[in-house]
Amino acid sequence: MAEFFRPDTLQAALELLARYQEKAAVVNGGSDIVIDISQKRITPCAIVSIGQLTELRYVREDKDWIRLGGAIPYREVAREPICQKIEGLITAISNLGSPGVRAVGTPAGNIGTAAPAADCATMLMALGAVVVLVSTQGERTVPLQDFYLGRNRTVKRPDELIYEICFPAIQPGEGTGYCKVARRKAQDIGKILVGARIQLAGDVIRRAAISLGALNANIVRACSLEEAVTGMKSAEAQQYLKETFPKEAVLRESYFKEYKELTTRAVVAQAFSQALASAERRK
Ligand SMILES: Cc1cc2nc3c(=O)[nH]c(=O)nc-3n(C[C@H](O)[C@H](O)[C@H](O)COP(=O)(O)OP(=O)(O)OC[C@H]3O[C@@H](n4cnc5c(N)ncnc54)[C@H](O)[C@@H]3O)c2cc1C
């Protein structure tokens, strides 16, 4: 039987993780890990709850960075005026789970699970997010695109917590978009997820970030597409994306391969169009 801890401070939580190391399980909103524990897919000796830590429940903007605390739930992120300007993030969150899941589940948990079809993490990767990890040994930062080692595997050590996820604030001429294809419209894990963040200079794509979820063992950036569309006029870039399958995506041999290839191109183009429209509004 596992021991249950509900520490009052971040320091106390970190000391528990330092003591129990890989025998500890961190529970945040619990929407993923409680299922794993109850189905005995993992059998920790110590369960360390962190959802109550007010030190980790914040959204703030400082020095042109948006910072999401490691225990802030989706519902509170979506209510923040600074996040409501980030259309792609709001779309990713509103497409995720149910109101109940969004009330307890957190962006940090979405990253921590390292599932390939994680909606919020896919959008955060396009936003250029950086993960701030903390332990009793100190703090370190890891770009989200370097955080994953594969399906359900990350560079986070067992004694570390995700303290914060931060990304550069949206500047004039920048826009974001998010598009998800799933079998059902609600409460379904996506089959293809795409996040996009672009910056326009006049009618030209000055910078582009495109992330792909659910296609590989972990979420990836579509660097080949990003490089190709940079410097193109927006209409040319949209046409290019409709016609080009990202080199980074790996499609398994299956009956659905051709469908997935066609749909991936369409979904990338759609997320990009949303980002373009949002950038146009912010010029
Ligand atoms: C009905 C249902 C529908 C769902 N639908 C979707 C969906 O459509 N899209 C989607 O992406 N996900 C979906 N999920 C998955 C889940 O809700 C999300 O992944 C959620 O973000 C997990 O957050 P949490 O705070 O509940 O994480 P938890 O379950 O508490 O933790 C998840 C993992 O992350 C680790 N972790 C959490 N926070 C931290 C931290 N601060 N530091 C270190 N490690 C941490 C935990 O140790 C654990 O390994 C669904 C889940 C359910 C139950």
The ligand as an SDF file (V2000), in Angstrom:
LIG
                    3D

 53 58  0  0  0  0  0  0  0  0999 V2000
  -11.8890   11.3520  -19.8500 C   0  0  0  0  0  0  0  0  0  0  0  0
  -10.5390   11.8870  -20.2260 C   0  0  0  0  0  0  0  0  0  0  0  0
  -10.3890   12.5540  -21.4320 C   0  0  0  0  0  0  0  0  0  0  0  0
   -9.1400   13.0670  -21.8000 C   0  0  0  0  0  0  0  0  0  0  0  0
   -9.0390   13.7190  -22.9970 N   0  0  0  0  0  0  0  0  0  0  0  0
   -7.8430   14.2280  -23.3720 C   0  0  0  0  0  0  0  0  0  0  0  0
   -7.7360   14.9170  -24.6090 C   0  0  0  0  0  0  0  0  0  0  0  0
   -8.6910   15.0770  -25.3720 O   0  0  0  0  0  0  0  0  0  0  0  0
   -6.5090   15.4160  -24.9380 N   0  0  0  0  0  0  0  0  0  0  0  0
   -5.4130   15.2750  -24.1200 C   0  0  0  0  0  0  0  0  0  0  0  0
   -4.3330   15.7560  -24.4690 O   0  0  0  0  0  0  0  0  0  0  0  0
   -5.4900   14.6070  -22.9470 N   0  0  0  0  0  0  0  0  0  0  0  0
   -6.6840   14.0920  -22.5530 C   0  0  0  0  0  0  0  0  0  0  0  0
   -6.7760   13.4240  -21.3660 N   0  0  0  0  0  0  0  0  0  0  0  0
   -5.5510   13.2020  -20.5790 C   0  0  0  0  0  0  0  0  0  0  0  0
   -5.3250   14.1480  -19.3580 C   0  0  0  0  0  0  0  0  0  0  0  0
   -6.4390   14.7550  -18.8900 O   0  0  0  0  0  0  0  0  0  0  0  0
   -4.2980   15.2080  -19.6450 C   0  0  0  0  0  0  0  0  0  0  0  0
   -3.0950   14.6430  -20.0870 O   0  0  0  0  0  0  0  0  0  0  0  0
   -4.0230   16.1190  -18.4380 C   0  0  0  0  0  0  0  0  0  0  0  0
   -3.3550   17.2450  -18.9050 O   0  0  0  0  0  0  0  0  0  0  0  0
   -3.2010   15.5110  -17.3300 C   0  0  0  0  0  0  0  0  0  0  0  0
   -3.0250   16.5240  -16.3220 O   0  0  0  0  0  0  0  0  0  0  0  0
   -3.1190   16.1650  -14.7860 P   0  0  0  0  0  0  0  0  0  0  0  0
   -2.7630   17.3950  -14.0340 O   0  0  0  0  0  0  0  0  0  0  0  0
   -4.4240   15.5290  -14.4700 O   0  0  0  0  0  0  0  0  0  0  0  0
   -1.9260   15.1130  -14.6910 O   0  0  0  0  0  0  0  0  0  0  0  0
   -1.7260   13.8950  -13.6960 P   0  0  0  0  0  0  0  0  0  0  0  0
   -2.6390   12.7880  -14.0720 O   0  0  0  0  0  0  0  0  0  0  0  0
   -1.7700   14.3550  -12.2920 O   0  0  0  0  0  0  0  0  0  0  0  0
   -0.2300   13.5150  -14.0710 O   0  0  0  0  0  0  0  0  0  0  0  0
    0.1190   13.0500  -15.3620 C   0  0  0  0  0  0  0  0  0  0  0  0
    1.6200   12.7470  -15.3850 C   0  0  0  0  0  0  0  0  0  0  0  0
    2.3870   13.9530  -15.3520 O   0  0  0  0  0  0  0  0  0  0  0  0
    3.1960   13.9840  -14.1650 C   0  0  0  0  0  0  0  0  0  0  0  0
    3.0990   15.3530  -13.6510 N   0  0  0  0  0  0  0  0  0  0  0  0
    1.9840   16.1230  -13.5700 C   0  0  0  0  0  0  0  0  0  0  0  0
    2.2880   17.3540  -13.1340 N   0  0  0  0  0  0  0  0  0  0  0  0
    3.6210   17.3560  -12.9010 C   0  0  0  0  0  0  0  0  0  0  0  0
    4.5350   18.3520  -12.4300 C   0  0  0  0  0  0  0  0  0  0  0  0
    4.1500   19.6180  -12.1450 N   0  0  0  0  0  0  0  0  0  0  0  0
    5.8280   18.0040  -12.3200 N   0  0  0  0  0  0  0  0  0  0  0  0
    6.2480   16.7560  -12.6450 C   0  0  0  0  0  0  0  0  0  0  0  0
    5.4420   15.7830  -13.1080 N   0  0  0  0  0  0  0  0  0  0  0  0
    4.1430   16.0890  -13.2280 C   0  0  0  0  0  0  0  0  0  0  0  0
    2.6070   12.9480  -13.2170 C   0  0  0  0  0  0  0  0  0  0  0  0
    3.5690   12.4370  -12.3410 O   0  0  0  0  0  0  0  0  0  0  0  0
    2.1220   11.9120  -14.2170 C   0  0  0  0  0  0  0  0  0  0  0  0
    3.1820   11.1190  -14.6590 O   0  0  0  0  0  0  0  0  0  0  0  0
   -8.0250   12.9030  -20.9480 C   0  0  0  0  0  0  0  0  0  0  0  0
   -8.1770   12.2290  -19.7200 C   0  0  0  0  0  0  0  0  0  0  0  0
   -9.4050   11.7380  -19.3650 C   0  0  0  0  0  0  0  0  0  0  0  0
   -9.5300   11.0430  -18.0480 C   0  0  0  0  0  0  0  0  0  0  0  0
  1  2  1  0
  2  3  1  0
  2 52  2  0
  3  4  2  0
  4  5  1  0
  4 50  1  0
  5  6  2  0
  6  7  1  0
  6 13  1  0
  7  8  2  0
  7  9  1  0
  9 10  1  0
 10 11  2  0
 10 12  1  0
 12 13  2  0
 13 14  1  0
 14 15  1  0
 14 50  1  0
 15 16  1  0
 16 17  1  0
 16 18  1  0
 18 19  1  0
 18 20  1  0
 20 21  1  0
 20 22  1  0
 22 23  1  0
 23 24  1  0
 24 25  2  0
 24 26  1  0
 24 27  1  0
 27 28  1  0
 28 29  2  0
 28 30  1  0
 28 31  1  0
 31 32  1  0
 32 33  1  0
 33 34  1  0
 33 48  1  0
 34 35  1  0
 35 36  1  0
 35 46  1  0
 36 37  1  0
 36 45  1  0
 37 38  2  0
 38 39  1  0
 39 40  1  0
 39 45  2  0
 40 41  1  0
 40 42  2  0
 42 43  1  0
 43 44  2  0
 44 45  1  0
 46 47  1  0
 46 48  1  0
 48 49  1  0
 50 51  2  0
 51 52  1  0
 52 53  1  0
M  END
$$$$
